Amino acid sequence: MPESGKREDPIYFRVGIIPKMASGVPDEVMMNAALVKELADMAKDEALLQGVLMRTKETPNSSELVTYAPFTLFPSPVPKSVFLQALAVQTHFNTMVDKISQDTDFLQEALASTIEVDDFTARLFKIHQQILKEGRSQSVVLGLNRSDYMLDQREDETSSLKQIEINTIAASFGGLSSRTPDVHRHVLKVAGRLEDSQRILDNNPVAGLARGLAKAWELYGSERAVVMFLVEEAQRNIFDHRYIESELWKRKIPTIRKQFDDVYKTGSLDLDKRLLVDGKEVAVVYFRNGYMPQNYTNEQCWDVRLMMERSMAIKCPDISTHLAGTKKVQQVLARPGVLEKFFPDQPQVVEQIRSTFTGLYTLDMGPEGDKTVAMALAEPNRFVLKPQREGGGNNIYGSEIAQVLGEVKQSTERTAYILMDKINPTPIQNYLLRRDAPLTVSNCLSELGVFGAYVRQGEHMVMNECVGHLLRTKSSEHLDGGVAAGVAVLDNPLLV
């Protein structure tokens, strides 16, 4: 990352430093077990008051039993410079994803080796090809994405922003992260940290995500049509959805919640390719499901996905935008000269995006892929092996990399993965508040997500915004996994 920038630039490439305290916990609190328990009990109640809620594991479909979504007792320190960098680059990532989704040759070339060995990606790509053959029915495109980062610790103790991935489908926790700032403000006030409490940023991604959905609904042009949330059968994280639904209803935009099976039973296309579900015309399909192979429990689910893609409904994301978020595309983008293809004559934008990339390596068959395999087998602890999967808990680390690559190194099966440099953030100390978990201080690692929303109509970009952020923190003993996977917890950045 360059360490200087002109003052008039929208982003300053300055290094960020986390203070030596390396803790989100005030010293006077750390030494007082009784105070920690008192603050934790109060924080859990405050989370319930503020609506930071999830359904319980035991009753994921029951509204009778809810609990607080897991969160940190204190906000975690994040360098202000890298935080602002992440916000500033988001609209460029929005533009990049949208341009990739329109470049059929690029997607074909980037995913050619992957679709030969990865059945899930291949099935998505088959739908993409069919839509291209028939012609897109809808000129309006809606993207609600989240770019995730960690702060890579350098030897000189400065941190640089490095992208983990970009989520183009079902990017979650915009709703709950809009509710967490007030929880941490209250905790800090009670802990006697009034000045710190005033440094917790306002954050309302739910409003921006709803604004994108509302703009798409408006461009569809029918006041009777609905926004359909496509959801899973078991939905512990339903309140994250409900906050967005509530914002839409405030705008007099009707919403419905349906599963794949519901759409199969009651869905159809009329002669104009309007999507009708349960007798209602659907203006926007908002995918909060459909991003993992296990979401497609039978052939009917794939039939439904194709029907929705063929329809006049605006898809969030459409099939090509879904594919633009794959790990293989991420790896190809890091190759020299590729970003320039999407941002010709915009070297500053290319540099802003590229500065967030860590090392990404192909495992395609041939000398370059062979070199990647040898590199990974020699030093597996330096890398992360990533399959083409979303949802957390899928990545492969350490000795398991050697095991997996040892088995597939001579086979095309290796092309189902990419290899990425392991990002090494500075551990901080914090308390992770989880239902039925002991109250103990943990060494923690944080991951910063930035939400983007964009709407394009034909060739005209109607909306392109950075709409908020999400900080998630997990114990350093866990290598992978998000909040929904039961590993990470919600957090807030305390800018330093």
KOLPABA-781352 format. One record per residue (C-alpha): residue number from 1; residue in three letters; z, y, x. Coordinates in steps of 0.001 Angstrom, whole numbers, plus 500000, padded with zeros to 6 digits. Layout:
# KOLPABA-781352
(r NUM; "ALA"; (Z; Y; X)) ...
***
This chain:
# KOLPABA-781352
(r 1; "MET"; (500000; 500000; 500000)) (r 2; "PRO"; (499119; 503427; 501453)) (r 3; "GLU"; (502214; 505520; 501988)) (r 4; "SER"; (500768; 508923; 501265)) (r 5; "GLY"; (498845; 510604; 498514)) (r 6; "LYS"; (497769; 514052; 497455)) (r 7; "ARG"; (500271; 515822; 495266)) (r 8; "GLU"; (497661; 516364; 492570)) (r 9; "ASP"; (496914; 512631; 492318)) (r 10; "PRO"; (498272; 510957; 489164)) (r 11; "ILE"; (500095; 508459; 491337)) (r 12; "TYR"; (501888; 508824; 494656)) (r 13; "PHE"; (501704; 505785; 496901)) (r 14; "ARG"; (505154; 506250; 498355)) (r 15; "VAL"; (507431; 503435; 499365)) (r 16; "GLY"; (510485; 502572; 497300)) (r 17; "ILE"; (513874; 501705; 498686)) (r 18; "ILE"; (516703; 499968; 496834)) (r 19; "PRO"; (520024; 501292; 498164)) (r 20; "LYS"; (522145; 499074; 500383)) (r 21; "MET"; (524580; 498449; 497497)) (r 22; "ALA"; (521991; 495850; 496280)) (r 23; "SER"; (523937; 495550; 493062)) (r 24; "GLY"; (523637; 496670; 489494)) (r 25; "VAL"; (527416; 496331; 489148)) (r 26; "PRO"; (529638; 499334; 489997)) (r 27; "ASP"; (532135; 498456; 492752)) (r 28; "GLU"; (535139; 499348; 490630)) (r 29; "VAL"; (533972; 496949; 487924)) (r 30; "MET"; (533140; 494089; 490300)) (r 31; "MET"; (536764; 493942; 491460)) (r 32; "ASN"; (538248; 493912; 487960)) (r 33; "ALA"; (537759; 490625; 486071)) (r 34; "ALA"; (539585; 491861; 482968)) (r 35; "LEU"; (537331; 494926; 482751)) (r 36; "VAL"; (534221; 492777; 483188)) (r 37; "LYS"; (535240; 490576; 480248)) (r 38; "GLU"; (536058; 493599; 478104)) (r 39; "LEU"; (532701; 495212; 478882)) (r 40; "ALA"; (530825; 491948; 478271)) (r 41; "ASP"; (532428; 491416; 474853)) (r 42; "MET"; (531690; 495003; 473892)) (r 43; "ALA"; (528096; 494773; 475237)) (r 44; "LYS"; (527347; 491699; 473127)) (r 45; "ASP"; (528570; 493491; 470005)) (r 46; "GLU"; (526490; 496536; 470933)) (r 47; "ALA"; (523412; 494344; 471358)) (r 48; "LEU"; (523951; 492968; 467855)) (r 49; "LEU"; (524445; 496503; 466509)) (r 50; "GLN"; (521213; 497665; 468140)) (r 51; "GLY"; (519218; 494684; 466887)) (r 52; "VAL"; (518637; 492920; 470213)) (r 53; "LEU"; (518421; 489628; 468344)) (r 54; "MET"; (517027; 486120; 468508)) (r 55; "ARG"; (517442; 483116; 466296)) (r 56; "THR"; (519516; 480287; 467730)) (r 57; "LYS"; (518029; 477255; 469492)) (r 58; "GLU"; (519691; 475012; 466943)) (r 59; "THR"; (518134; 476823; 463952)) (r 60; "PRO"; (514942; 478529; 465190)) (r 61; "ASN"; (513545; 478975; 461669)) (r 62; "SER"; (516712; 480037; 459910)) (r 63; "SER"; (517619; 483639; 459193)) (r 64; "GLU"; (521184; 482535; 458492)) (r 65; "LEU"; (522104; 482139; 462158)) (r 66; "VAL"; (521149; 484707; 464803)) (r 67; "THR"; (522574; 485681; 468163)) (r 68; "TYR"; (522014; 488416; 470720)) (r 69; "ALA"; (518993; 487984; 472957)) (r 70; "PRO"; (520253; 487322; 476500)) (r 71; "PHE"; (520561; 490444; 478652)) (r 72; "THR"; (522191; 491837; 481782)) (r 73; "LEU"; (525577; 493508; 481568)) (r 74; "PHE"; (524345; 496435; 483685)) (r 75; "PRO"; (520897; 497943; 484273)) (r 76; "SER"; (519284; 496949; 487566)) (r 77; "PRO"; (518247; 499448; 490264)) (r 78; "VAL"; (514483; 499988; 490586)) (r 79; "PRO"; (512873; 502470; 493018)) (r 80; "LYS"; (511460; 505393; 491049)) (r 81; "SER"; (508265; 505618; 493109)) (r 82; "VAL"; (507130; 502042; 492442)) (r 83; "PHE"; (508170; 502268; 488785)) (r 84; "LEU"; (505979; 505348; 488310)) (r 85; "GLN"; (503187; 503611; 490207)) (r 86; "ALA"; (503273; 500711; 487734)) (r 87; "LEU"; (503070; 503074; 484769)) (r 88; "ALA"; (500264; 505151; 486289)) (r 89; "VAL"; (497955; 502220; 487022)) (r 90; "GLN"; (498254; 500607; 483583)) (r 91; "THR"; (495408; 502460; 481875)) (r 92; "HIS"; (493120; 501363; 484720)) (r 93; "PHE"; (494155; 497752; 484171)) (r 94; "ASN"; (493378; 498231; 480464)) (r 95; "THR"; (489902; 499476; 481370)) (r 96; "MET"; (489387; 496667; 483874)) (r 97; "VAL"; (490308; 493912; 481397)) (r 98; "ASP"; (487992; 495429; 478795)) (r 99; "LYS"; (485087; 495654; 481241)) (r 100; "ILE"; (485599; 492044; 482366)) (r 101; "SER"; (485565; 490879; 478738)) (r 102; "GLN"; (482102; 492427; 478308)) (r 103; "ASP"; (480643; 491005; 481522)) (r 104; "THR"; (479403; 487578; 480483)) (r 105; "ASP"; (477847; 486788; 483872)) (r 106; "PHE"; (481089; 487586; 485692)) (r 107; "LEU"; (483180; 485380; 483392)) (r 108; "GLN"; (480651; 482551; 483706)) (r 109; "GLU"; (480650; 482724; 487498)) (r 110; "ALA"; (484413; 483238; 487868)) (r 111; "LEU"; (485367; 480339; 485598)) (r 112; "ALA"; (482562; 477912; 486472)) (r 113; "SER"; (484678; 475638; 488671)) (r 114; "THR"; (487788; 475902; 486486)) (r 115; "ILE"; (486140; 474819; 483242)) (r 116; "GLU"; (484861; 471681; 484977)) (r 117; "VAL"; (488417; 470362; 485404)) (r 118; "ASP"; (490688; 472305; 483017)) (r 119; "ASP"; (490107; 471174; 479449)) (r 120; "PHE"; (492031; 474010; 477791)) (r 121; "THR"; (490106; 476753; 479576)) (r 122; "ALA"; (486890; 474830; 478955)) (r 123; "ARG"; (487500; 474725; 475202)) (r 124; "LEU"; (488203; 478449; 475098)) (r 125; "PHE"; (485051; 479067; 477109)) (r 126; "LYS"; (482989; 476906; 474738)) (r 127; "ILE"; (484065; 479158; 471844)) (r 128; "HIS"; (483206; 482203; 473979)) (r 129; "GLN"; (479702; 480804; 474556)) (r 130; "GLN"; (479176; 480071; 470875)) (r 131; "ILE"; (480164; 483609; 469913)) (r 132; "LEU"; (477724; 485012; 472479)) (r 133; "LYS"; (474963; 482781; 471090)) (r 134; "GLU"; (475613; 483842; 467484)) (r 135; "GLY"; (476301; 487476; 468325)) (r 136; "ARG"; (479631; 489264; 467957)) (r 137; "SER"; (480453; 490123; 464356)) (r 138; "GLN"; (482812; 492982; 465200)) (r 139; "SER"; (482255; 495962; 467506)) (r 140; "VAL"; (485934; 497012; 467552)) (r 141; "VAL"; (488066; 495515; 470333)) (r 142; "LEU"; (491867; 495751; 470481)) (r 143; "GLY"; (493848; 494939; 473606)) (r 144; "LEU"; (497646; 494761; 473769)) (r 145; "ASN"; (498504; 493535; 477235)) (r 146; "ARG"; (501337; 493495; 479761)) (r 147; "SER"; (500981; 493628; 483520)) (r 148; "ASP"; (503897; 491971; 485343)) (r 149; "TYR"; (505125; 492834; 488827)) (r 150; "MET"; (507820; 492136; 491371)) (r 151; "LEU"; (508886; 494397; 494223)) (r 152; "ASP"; (508021; 492718; 497504)) (r 153; "GLN"; (510640; 493414; 500174)) (r 154; "ARG"; (509156; 494408; 503520)) (r 155; "GLU"; (510797; 493942; 506896)) (r 156; "ASP"; (511616; 497671; 507041)) (r 157; "GLU"; (513592; 497303; 503754)) (r 158; "THR"; (511046; 499238; 501695)) (r 159; "SER"; (509560; 497666; 498566)) (r 160; "SER"; (505942; 497505; 497462)) (r 161; "LEU"; (504713; 496811; 493940)) (r 162; "LYS"; (502899; 493467; 493676)) (r 163; "GLN"; (501307; 492079; 490536)) (r 164; "ILE"; (502282; 488624; 489323)) (r 165; "GLU"; (499788; 488449; 486459)) (r 166; "ILE"; (498365; 490311; 483505)) (r 167; "ASN"; (499004; 488913; 480025)) (r 168; "THR"; (496144; 489553; 477611)) (r 169; "ILE"; (497459; 487383; 474752)) (r 170; "ALA"; (500835; 487366; 472973)) (r 171; "ALA"; (502457; 489799; 475443)) (r 172; "SER"; (506016; 489691; 474134)) (r 173; "PHE"; (509290; 491643; 474104)) (r 174; "GLY"; (507815; 495025; 473224)) (r 175; "GLY"; (510065; 494990; 470166)) (r 176; "LEU"; (513357; 493976; 471755)) (r 177; "SER"; (512846; 496091; 474887)) (r 178; "SER"; (512637; 499123; 472605)) (r 179; "ARG"; (516241; 498392; 471572)) (r 180; "THR"; (517912; 497661; 474911)) (r 181; "PRO"; (518211; 501193; 476445)) (r 182; "ASP"; (520975; 502197; 474037)) (r 183; "VAL"; (522911; 499030; 474874)) (r 184; "HIS"; (523029; 499814; 478579)) (r 185; "ARG"; (523728; 503489; 477951)) (r 186; "HIS"; (526785; 502492; 475958)) (r 187; "VAL"; (527984; 499996; 478580)) (r 188; "LEU"; (527737; 502616; 481331)) (r 189; "LYS"; (529586; 505203; 479258)) (r 190; "VAL"; (532448; 502798; 478563)) (r 191; "ALA"; (532493; 501860; 482259)) (r 192; "GLY"; (532973; 505535; 483146)) (r 193; "ARG"; (529431; 505983; 484442)) (r 194; "LEU"; (528306; 508855; 482205)) (r 195; "GLU"; (525840; 510271; 484722)) (r 196; "ASP"; (524190; 506871; 485194)) (r 197; "SER"; (524010; 506384; 481422)) (r 198; "GLN"; (521865; 509505; 481179)) (r 199; "ARG"; (519418; 508031; 483694)) (r 200; "ILE"; (518467; 505108; 481431)) (r 201; "LEU"; (514917; 505880; 480337)) (r 202; "ASP"; (513767; 506058; 476755)) (r 203; "ASN"; (511456; 503140; 476117)) (r 204; "ASN"; (509609; 502412; 472899)) (r 205; "PRO"; (506682; 500041; 473487)) (r 206; "VAL"; (506884; 498826; 469896)) (r 207; "ALA"; (505603; 502216; 468701)) (r 208; "GLY"; (502623; 502097; 471066)) (r 209; "LEU"; (501744; 498497; 470266)) (r 210; "ALA"; (501882; 499307; 466549)) (r 211; "ARG"; (499755; 502397; 467181)) (r 212; "GLY"; (497044; 500202; 468691)) (r 213; "LEU"; (497168; 497774; 465772)) (r 214; "ALA"; (497091; 500678; 463309)) (r 215; "LYS"; (494072; 502277; 464985)) (r 216; "ALA"; (492179; 498971; 464885)) (r 217; "TRP"; (493117; 498470; 461206)) (r 218; "GLU"; (491932; 501999; 460433)) (r 219; "LEU"; (488575; 501407; 462149)) (r 220; "TYR"; (488101; 498179; 460183)) (r 221; "GLY"; (487873; 500446; 457174)) (r 222; "SER"; (489552; 498678; 454258)) (r 223; "GLU"; (492913; 499822; 452890)) (r 224; "ARG"; (493379; 496497; 451107)) (r 225; "ALA"; (492944; 494425; 454281)) (r 226; "VAL"; (495965; 493103; 456175)) (r 227; "VAL"; (497112; 492635; 459763)) (r 228; "MET"; (497714; 488911; 460226)) (r 229; "PHE"; (500273; 487773; 462809)) (r 230; "LEU"; (499228; 484297; 463942)) (r 231; "VAL"; (502566; 482654; 464767)) (r 232; "GLU"; (504189; 479401; 465846)) (r 233; "GLU"; (506097; 477142; 463491)) (r 234; "ALA"; (509387; 477558; 465392)) (r 235; "GLN"; (509894; 481227; 466181)) (r 236; "ARG"; (513216; 482163; 467802)) (r 237; "ASN"; (511769; 485479; 468935)) (r 238; "ILE"; (510823; 486577; 465427)) (r 239; "PHE"; (512651; 489923; 465605)) (r 240; "ASP"; (510361; 490993; 468432)) (r 241; "HIS"; (507531; 490574; 465906)) (r 242; "ARG"; (509429; 492121; 463007)) (r 243; "TYR"; (509880; 495455; 464767)) (r 244; "ILE"; (506098; 495766; 465098)) (r 245; "GLU"; (505597; 494673; 461501)) (r 246; "SER"; (508108; 497291; 460377)) (r 247; "GLU"; (506226; 500035; 462233)) (r 248; "LEU"; (503017; 498983; 460480)) (r 249; "TRP"; (504616; 498920; 457037)) (r 250; "LYS"; (505901; 502466; 457676)) (r 251; "ARG"; (502244; 503418; 458010)) (r 252; "LYS"; (501494; 501592; 454723)) (r 253; "ILE"; (499608; 498875; 456610)) (r 254; "PRO"; (500293; 495445; 455032)) (r 255; "THR"; (501055; 492482; 457275)) (r 256; "ILE"; (501196; 488730; 456748)) (r 257; "ARG"; (502471; 485900; 458986)) (r 258; "LYS"; (500436; 482698; 459149)) (r 259; "GLN"; (500254; 479567; 461284)) (r 260; "PHE"; (497100; 477726; 462335)) (r 261; "ASP"; (497673; 475207; 459547)) (r 262; "ASP"; (497973; 477972; 456931)) (r 263; "VAL"; (494652; 479469; 457994)) (r 264; "TYR"; (493014; 476039; 457963)) (r 265; "LYS"; (494205; 475376; 454410)) (r 266; "THR"; (493602; 478795; 452839)) (r 267; "GLY"; (491187; 480562; 455213)) (r 268; "SER"; (487446; 481056; 454886)) (r 269; "LEU"; (484581; 483381; 455761)) (r 270; "ASP"; (482556; 485012; 453016)) (r 271; "LEU"; (478832; 485773; 453287)) (r 272; "ASP"; (479585; 488960; 455226)) (r 273; "LYS"; (481848; 487016; 457626)) (r 274; "ARG"; (484934; 488712; 456318)) (r 275; "LEU"; (488000; 486566; 457034)) (r 276; "LEU"; (489932; 485685; 453895)) (r 277; "VAL"; (493346; 484001; 454206)) (r 278; "ASP"; (495393; 483115; 451152)) (r 279; "GLY"; (493170; 485418; 449107)) (r 280; "LYS"; (493695; 488429; 451398)) (r 281; "GLU"; (491054; 490074; 453571)) (r 282; "VAL"; (492175; 490157; 457215)) (r 283; "ALA"; (491386; 493298; 459195)) (r 284; "VAL"; (493186; 492312; 462415)) (r 285; "VAL"; (494262; 488920; 463770)) (r 286; "TYR"; (497204; 489519; 466143)) (r 287; "PHE"; (497707; 486381; 468232)) (r 288; "ARG"; (501366; 485625; 468917)) (r 289; "ASN"; (500349; 481992; 469274)) (r 290; "GLY"; (497363; 480150; 470730)) (r 291; "TYR"; (497914; 480755; 474445)) (r 292; "MET"; (499007; 477239; 475490)) (r 293; "PRO"; (497354; 473822; 475004)) (r 294; "GLN"; (500329; 472580; 472993)) (r 295; "ASN"; (499699; 475371; 470445)) (r 296; "TYR"; (496553; 473481; 469402)) (r 297; "THR"; (498149; 470401; 467889)) (r 298; "ASN"; (494922; 469002; 466420)) (r 299; "GLU"; (491189; 469632; 466095)) (r 300; "GLN"; (491823; 471757; 463013)) (r 301; "CYS"; (493503; 474390; 465203)) (r 302; "TRP"; (490358; 474668; 467315)) (r 303; "ASP"; (488230; 474909; 464165)) (r 304; "VAL"; (490475; 477760; 462971)) (r 305; "ARG"; (490220; 479581; 466309)) (r 306; "LEU"; (486422; 479410; 466135)) (r 307; "MET"; (486379; 480595; 462516)) (r 308; "MET"; (488571; 483593; 463353)) (r 309; "GLU"; (486420; 484456; 466383)) (r 310; "ARG"; (483252; 484302; 464271)) (r 311; "SER"; (484724; 486576; 461632)) (r 312; "MET"; (484521; 490321; 461052)) (r 313; "ALA"; (488275; 490573; 461694)) (r 314; "ILE"; (489312; 492430; 464836)) (r 315; "LYS"; (490939; 489950; 467211)) (r 316; "CYS"; (493841; 490809; 469494)) (r 317; "PRO"; (492682; 489438; 471838)) (r 318; "ASP"; (489146; 488302; 471183)) (r 319; "ILE"; (488100; 485171; 473041)) (r 320; "SER"; (486495; 486961; 475993)) (r 321; "THR"; (489574; 489144; 476519)) (r 322; "HIS"; (491731; 486010; 476397)) (r 323; "LEU"; (489603; 484532; 479190)) (r 324; "ALA"; (489785; 487781; 481177)) (r 325; "GLY"; (493525; 487156; 481549)) (r 326; "THR"; (493203; 483756; 483225)) (r 327; "LYS"; (494666; 483151; 486683)) (r 328; "LYS"; (491236; 482271; 488088)) (r 329; "VAL"; (489862; 485664; 487074)) (r 330; "GLN"; (492897; 487282; 488724)) (r 331; "GLN"; (492113; 485464; 491965)) (r 332; "VAL"; (488412; 486393; 491886)) (r 333; "LEU"; (489259; 490070; 491315)) (r 334; "ALA"; (491153; 490117; 494619)) (r 335; "ARG"; (488018; 489214; 496593)) (r 336; "PRO"; (486443; 492035; 498622)) (r 337; "GLY"; (483994; 494162; 496669)) (r 338; "VAL"; (484752; 492763; 493198)) (r 339; "LEU"; (486818; 495660; 491840)) (r 340; "GLU"; (484081; 498053; 492976)) (r 341; "LYS"; (481734; 496292; 490564)) (r 342; "PHE"; (483876; 497431; 487631)) (r 343; "PHE"; (484727; 500879; 489003)) (r 344; "PRO"; (481609; 502122; 490797)) (r 345; "ASP"; (482064; 505556; 492356)) (r 346; "GLN"; (485830; 505443; 491615)) (r 347; "PRO"; (487388; 504546; 494979)) (r 348; "GLN"; (490775; 506021; 494031)) (r 349; "VAL"; (491014; 503770; 490963)) (r 350; "VAL"; (489996; 500748; 493039)) (r 351; "GLU"; (492695; 501582; 495595)) (r 352; "GLN"; (495367; 502058; 492912)) (r 353; "ILE"; (494618; 498635; 491445)) (r 354; "ARG"; (494084; 496827; 494747)) (r 355; "SER"; (497358; 498151; 496186)) (r 356; "THR"; (499210; 496029; 493600)) (r 357; "PHE"; (497458; 492786; 494580)) (r 358; "THR"; (499191; 490238; 496749)) (r 359; "GLY"; (497318; 487493; 498572)) (r 360; "LEU"; (495273; 485333; 496186)) (r 361; "TYR"; (493285; 482335; 497401)) (r 362; "THR"; (490630; 480062; 495929)) (r 363; "LEU"; (490989; 476285; 495761)) (r 364; "ASP"; (487306; 475741; 494945)) (r 365; "MET"; (485567; 472889; 496760)) (r 366; "GLY"; (484139; 473924; 500106)) (r 367; "PRO"; (485301; 475385; 503435)) (r 368; "GLU"; (487177; 478339; 501912)) (r 369; "GLY"; (489113; 476130; 499505)) (r 370; "ASP"; (489776; 473612; 502296)) (r 371; "LYS"; (491260; 476421; 504377)) (r 372; "THR"; (493515; 477382; 501454)) (r 373; "VAL"; (494737; 473798; 501081)) (r 374; "ALA"; (495521; 473510; 504786)) (r 375; "MET"; (497359; 476835; 504747)) (r 376; "ALA"; (499468; 475808; 501733)) (r 377; "LEU"; (500314; 472381; 503145)) (r 378; "ALA"; (501361; 473913; 506479)) (r 379; "GLU"; (503758; 476467; 504936)) (r 380; "PRO"; (504317; 475653; 501230)) (r 381; "ASN"; (507359; 477954; 500962)) (r 382; "ARG"; (505113; 480978; 501517)) (r 383; "PHE"; (503138; 480424; 498336)) (r 384; "VAL"; (503058; 479825; 494588)) (r 385; "LEU"; (500599; 477334; 493072)) (r 386; "LYS"; (499439; 478513; 489650)) (r 387; "PRO"; (497659; 476563; 486903)) (r 388; "GLN"; (495662; 478311; 484162)) (r 389; "ARG"; (498657; 478561; 481824)) (r 390; "GLU"; (500730; 481238; 480089)) (r 391; "GLY"; (504246; 481239; 478684)) (r 392; "GLY"; (506417; 480781; 481776)) (r 393; "GLY"; (507687; 477670; 483523)) (r 394; "ASN"; (504274; 476452; 484721)) (r 395; "ASN"; (504160; 477550; 488368)) (r 396; "ILE"; (504713; 475211; 491314)) (r 397; "TYR"; (506802; 476038; 494382)) (r 398; "GLY"; (507883; 474750; 497798)) (r 399; "SER"; (507772; 471021; 498482)) (r 400; "GLU"; (506206; 470404; 495076)) (r 401; "ILE"; (503149; 472387; 496230)) (r 402; "ALA"; (502717; 469936; 499114)) (r 403; "GLN"; (503102; 467022; 496714)) (r 404; "VAL"; (500576; 468312; 494159)) (r 405; "LEU"; (497982; 469495; 496674)) (r 406; "GLY"; (498450; 466324; 498716)) (r 407; "GLU"; (497341; 464341; 495679)) (r 408; "VAL"; (494333; 466497; 494708)) (r 409; "LYS"; (493180; 468061; 497989)) (r 410; "GLN"; (490008; 465941; 498150)) (r 411; "SER"; (489351; 466184; 494407)) (r 412; "THR"; (487803; 468823; 492141)) (r 413; "GLU"; (491111; 468689; 490253)) (r 414; "ARG"; (492431; 471233; 492744)) (r 415; "THR"; (490137; 473885; 491240)) (r 416; "ALA"; (492359; 473963; 488150)) (r 417; "TYR"; (494802; 475995; 490276)) (r 418; "ILE"; (494901; 479147; 492364)) (r 419; "LEU"; (497221; 479869; 495285)) (r 420; "MET"; (499156; 483126; 495534)) (r 421; "ASP"; (501429; 484597; 498189)) (r 422; "LYS"; (505041; 484299; 497122)) (r 423; "ILE"; (506529; 487709; 496331)) (r 424; "ASN"; (509981; 488250; 497818)) (r 425; "PRO"; (512044; 490822; 495906)) (r 426; "THR"; (515455; 492042; 497042)) (r 427; "PRO"; (518231; 490110; 495260)) (r 428; "ILE"; (520752; 492233; 493388)) (r 429; "GLN"; (524057; 491291; 491798)) (r 430; "ASN"; (524547; 491403; 488056)) (r 431; "TYR"; (526114; 489532; 485155)) (r 432; "LEU"; (523710; 487622; 482902)) (r 433; "LEU"; (525025; 487564; 479343)) (r 434; "ARG"; (523944; 484390; 477588)) (r 435; "ARG"; (525370; 482631; 474601)) (r 436; "ASP"; (527726; 479825; 475691)) (r 437; "ALA"; (527233; 480639; 479403)) (r 438; "PRO"; (530112; 481443; 481786)) (r 439; "LEU"; (530693; 485076; 482696)) (r 440; "THR"; (530003; 485033; 486424)) (r 441; "VAL"; (528240; 487402; 488785)) (r 442; "SER"; (524834; 486148; 489948)) (r 443; "ASN"; (522352; 486990; 492655)) (r 444; "CYS"; (519388; 488107; 490595)) (r 445; "LEU"; (515678; 488851; 490849)) (r 446; "SER"; (513920; 491278; 488515)) (r 447; "GLU"; (510379; 491420; 487152)) (r 448; "LEU"; (508857; 494624; 485796)) (r 449; "GLY"; (506306; 494481; 482994)) (r 450; "VAL"; (504214; 497413; 481779)) (r 451; "PHE"; (502620; 497406; 478324)) (r 452; "GLY"; (499122; 498704; 477725)) (r 453; "ALA"; (497254; 499319; 474472)) (r 454; "TYR"; (493576; 500106; 474100)) (r 455; "VAL"; (490992; 500197; 471329)) (r 456; "ARG"; (487242; 500304; 471910)) (r 457; "GLN"; (484600; 500822; 469225)) (r 458; "GLY"; (481180; 499887; 470535)) (r 459; "GLU"; (480893; 501721; 473850)) (r 460; "HIS"; (483489; 504354; 472977)) (r 461; "MET"; (487083; 503919; 474174)) (r 462; "VAL"; (489082; 505290; 471238)) (r 463; "MET"; (492543; 504707; 472722)) (r 464; "ASN"; (493776; 503784; 476199)) (r 465; "GLU"; (497508; 504162; 476854)) (r 466; "CYS"; (500461; 502898; 478822)) (r 467; "VAL"; (502990; 502412; 476020)) (r 468; "GLY"; (506213; 501264; 477666)) (r 469; "HIS"; (507912; 498857; 480031)) (r 470; "LEU"; (509984; 495675; 480147)) (r 471; "LEU"; (512455; 494616; 482819)) (r 472; "ARG"; (513494; 490963; 482939)) (r 473; "THR"; (516053; 489539; 485348)) (r 474; "LYS"; (516920; 485983; 486298)) (r 475; "SER"; (519265; 484209; 488674)) (r 476; "SER"; (517658; 483759; 492095)) (r 477; "GLU"; (518276; 479995; 491811)) (r 478; "HIS"; (515453; 479846; 489256)) (r 479; "LEU"; (511943; 480142; 490654)) (r 480; "ASP"; (510023; 480446; 487393)) (r 481; "GLY"; (510449; 481124; 483698)) (r 482; "GLY"; (510809; 483973; 481222)) (r 483; "VAL"; (513230; 485004; 478477)) (r 484; "ALA"; (511623; 482762; 475868)) (r 485; "ALA"; (511791; 479887; 478374)) (r 486; "GLY"; (515572; 480365; 478593)) (r 487; "VAL"; (515693; 481507; 482231)) (r 488; "ALA"; (515296; 485293; 482400)) (r 489; "VAL"; (517228; 487885; 480403)) (r 490; "LEU"; (516393; 491385; 479170)) (r 491; "ASP"; (517271; 494306; 481420)) (r 492; "ASN"; (516654; 498030; 481928)) (r 493; "PRO"; (515618; 499851; 485109)) (r 494; "LEU"; (518069; 502330; 486593)) (r 495; "LEU"; (515740; 504453; 488713)) (r 496; "VAL"; (516937; 505106; 492256)) 
***
